[in-house]
Amino acid sequence: KQEVTQIPAALSVPEGENLVLNCSFTDSAIYNLQWFRQDPGKGLTSLLLIQSSQREQTSGRLNASLDKSSGRSTLYIAASQPGDSATYLCAVTDYGGATNKLIFGTGTLLAVQP
Amino acid sequence: GAVVSQHPSRVICKSGTSVKIECRSLDFQATTMFWYRQFPKQSLMLMATSNEGSKATYEQGVEKDKFLINHASLTLSTLTVTSAHPEDSSFYICSAARYEQYFGPGTRLTVT
């Protein structure tokens, strides 16, 4: 059974710092891995999606890497801003296609202090 | 593109009543929709997979008679919480699948 874990559970950094969020999964047979952002009381915003054949994806100040063999992904946020404060979730789709269910990690609550 | 809406965004109901939540894909057709539940400070847990025109597939531990799911069209799935109790209070989020899953904004259910 696939399990997804994220560390740290919570992180507080001063504005301008670069930071790394970690995600690990137990079964390497994944179709893709996705990073989401969730603001309090809101739905999910997709940040980056990495296919199993890819090693990284970049969007603006965000860079996500994937090491499928070791069951790890990282989300790197450069020059953090207070507006980055949110909960970040990673999720994997087990091999079988995009319409298979997502298995979510436990989330990292990020607070960027001005 | 790929916008998913949910209605209502918030609902308060009395214990014992039923509540229906709608999930719509506004600009694409989705043969598969998913329903998730999220308790405070916890991650999303998949409740069921809804396929258009067929019965939903429920995850282990989810009562199918309590959480009724209907996927009558390629753009609409509904979740009905029957005989709601305070422990059903939660944040319910749906997603619609087209190449990847697109999430709705969620529905906050409070049962008093």
Interface residues (C-beta under 8 A of the other chain):
Chain A: N32 Q34 F36 G41 K42 G43 L44 T45 S46 L49 L89 A91 A98 T99 K101 L102 I103 F104 G105 T106 G107
Chain B: Q6 T31 T32 F34 Q42 S43 L44 M45 L46 T49 F91 I93 S95 A97 Y99 E100 Q101 Y102 F103 G104 P105 G106 R108
